[in-house]
Amino acid sequence: MAHFQRNILAGAVTVIPILVTVFVFGVFVELLSDIGRPKVVILANAVEPLSPDLARWLLEVPWLSSALAIMLTLGMFYLLGFAVTRLIGRRILEAIEGWLTRIPLVRTVYGSTKKLIEAFNNETDKGQKVVLIEFPHSDMKAIGILTKTMTDTVTGAELAAVYVPTAPNPTGGYLEIVPRDRVILQDWTVDQAMTFIISGGTNAPSTVRFSRTGKVVASANPGARVRDIDQIATPIPRRAPAI
């Protein structure tokens, strides 16, 4: 019985990551297919006068229809990316964004989503946006993405807005506003942080800056120089509150 249970567990441990990968990949492929399916219908209607059989295959053969829908979607993404990197494409995008900002609810959703995506993608030259914050107490840390810095109007202290993704689904999470001098910047990239979260901590760089003081003896990114952590997150002098 012990031998049987051990083999069952080994088989489950082997197949579960494969099933999860297939599931996630399948959802992504299905999404691309759904986006491109209306374009397949348009294409089939366009070729029907020339070749009724080809039009019927495009609509009735599932694998052919899905493959063509995915290729059309990827092609659309490529053309869109190519366009927005050109002057005319940027002007059109700005016009569309200007139209969206006139709709109250759409403006809030679109603007917030765009800023969040930009915060995830843009990493400043002064350091990565991946940070650790003290949660739920000072001896435990949560990994997050620093999205914005602000100033306390009362004390003048610098504050940091940190988005903390949840595992294993990083699209869900919560927002924390913490003192800037309590944030520990990391040498991790955003991709490394997302991989760490999705994998439940099993896939991570070999080093992490857990403390705010002391020397950095190793880095998660090759070529990084040894430096003092205090230079990364130096406490901001606080002004006394007005009486």
N, C-alpha and C positions, 0 to 999 in steps of 0.2 A: 504493500500500500504506500509506504514512504517513497519507494522508487517511482511509483505511478504518479504520485502528487508532485514529486520533484520535476518529472518530465513535463507534466501539464503546466507547471509554473514557468519552466524554461521556454516552452512553446508559446505561452501567452506573452511573456516578456519580449520574445522575438517578434511576434506578429503585431502587437499593439502599436508600436511606432510606425510600422508599415501601413496599418489600417488608418491611423490618424493622418499620415501623409497623403494617402490616397483620397481620404475624405476631404481634406483641405484643398488638394489639387483639383478634385472633382467639383467642388463648389466654385472654385475660381474659373475652371473651364466652362461650367454651366453658365456662370455670369457672363463670360465673354460670348458664349453662344447665344444667350438671350438678347444681348445688345445687338448682335449682328443678324439675328434671324429676320427682322423686317426687311433688311437690305437684301437678303436672299430672295425673299418674295418679290421684291421690286425687280431684281435681276432675272428671276424666272419669268416674270410677266414680260420683260423686255425681250428675252430670247424666244419666247413662245411662238411668235409669227415666223421666225427663222427655223426653229427646231423644236417642235412640240414634245418630242421624246426627251430631249435634254432638259426642257423646262419641267417635265414630269419627274425626271430623276432628281432634279434639284429640290423638289418639294416633297417627294415621297421616299427617297432613300435617306434614312436617319443619319448615318455616319457621314454621308456626303454633304448633307445639309448643315450638320453641325460643324464639320471641318471648314466648309466655306464660310460659315458665319463667323467662326473664330478668326480666320484669315482676314476677312473684311473688317472685323473690329480692330485687330492689330494694325492693319493698314490705315484705318481711320485715326488711331492713336498716333501713328507715325506722322501722318500728314498734319494732324493738329499740332503736334510738337514742333514740326518743321515750320509751320505757319507762325506760331507764337514767338519763335526766335527771330522772325523777320519784322521789319518795321510795320508793314501793312497788317500782318497778323496781330501784332501788339495793339495797334490802333483799333482793330475790330474787337479784340478782347476787352480793351478799355471801354469801348462803347457798350458792350454787353454788360460789363460790370457796373457801368453807370446806370444802365436801365434796371439792373437787379437791385441797386441800392435805393431805388425809389419805392420799392415794395417793402413795407415795414417788417413783416415777419421773415420774408425771404432775405432781406438785408442782414438781419441778425444771424440767421443760420449760415448763410453763405460767408459772411465776413468772419464769423468766429471759426468756422471750419477751415477757411483759407489761412488764417493766421496760425491756427494750430499746426497745419501741415507745413507751413513755412518755418515754424519754430522747430519742428522735428528735422527738417532738411538742412537748415542753415546752421553751420557751426562756425563760431567766430574764430579769428586768428589768435585771440588771447587764451583760448582753451575750449575744451569740449563743453557742451551743454548738459552732459550726463552728470548727475550729482547724487550725493547721499544726504538724506536729512534724518534727524533723530525722530524715530517713530517705532513703537509707541513710547519709548523713553530713551534717555541718553546713551544707554548701553546697547541699544538696538537701532539699526539703520534701515531705511527704505530707499530703494533706488528710484530716481525720478528724472524728469527733463526740465531744466530751467528754461522757462518761457519768457520771463520779463522781470525787470528790476524796478522797484518803486521806492518812494521816500515817505517816511512817516511824517505827517504834517505837524505832529506834536513834538517829537523828540529829534527829528531830523535823521533818524537812523535809516539805513538802506535796507530794504526788504526785498525778498525774492519770491516770485510766484513759481511754484514747482508743481508740474503735473506728474502724479504718481500712478503709472499704469498698474493694473492688477494682473496676476498670473492665473491661468495661462492665456487669457484673452486681454491683450494690451489695449484694445479699443475701449474697454471700460476702465474707470479709475476715478481718482478724486484730485482736487486741487488744494494745495496747502500754501499759505503765505507765512514764510518763516524769516527770521532775521538773516540778513546776508552773511553775517559772520558765523552763523551756525550751519552754513551750507558747505559741503565738501565736494569740490569739483574733481572729476575723474578724467583720466586719460582715455577712457573708453569712447568709442564712437556710438552714435545712436543705434546703428545696426547691431553692435555688440550688446548694447543694453536690451534691445528688443529680443535678441536671441536668448539672452540670459533669462528674461522674464517668461518667454514662451516655453522654454525648456524646463521651467521650474528651478532654475539655478544649476542645472546639470551641465550646461554648456556655457562657460564663462572664461574670460581671460584669467591668467594664473595669478594676477596681482590686483589688489584693490586698495584704495586709500580710505581706511576706516577711521583714522584719527585726523584731527585738524592740526596737530603740532608734531614736529619731528622731521626727520629726513626721509625723503623718498628714496628707497634703496633699489627699487626696481620699477619698471613701467610696463603697462599692458601693451604699449605700442613700441616697436623696435625703434631705436635711434633717439628716444626721448632722453634728455639730460637729467642727471640727479639734481634735485633742487629742494628747497625748503617749502613744505606745505604752507607755512605761514605767509609765503609770498603769493600763494594762489588765492587765499581767502583771508586777506588781512582785515581785521575788525575795523569798522568805520567809526571814527570818533563821534560820540554822541553829544549834542548840545543839550544843555539843561532846559527843561520845559519852562516856558514863560509863566510867570506868576501874576 
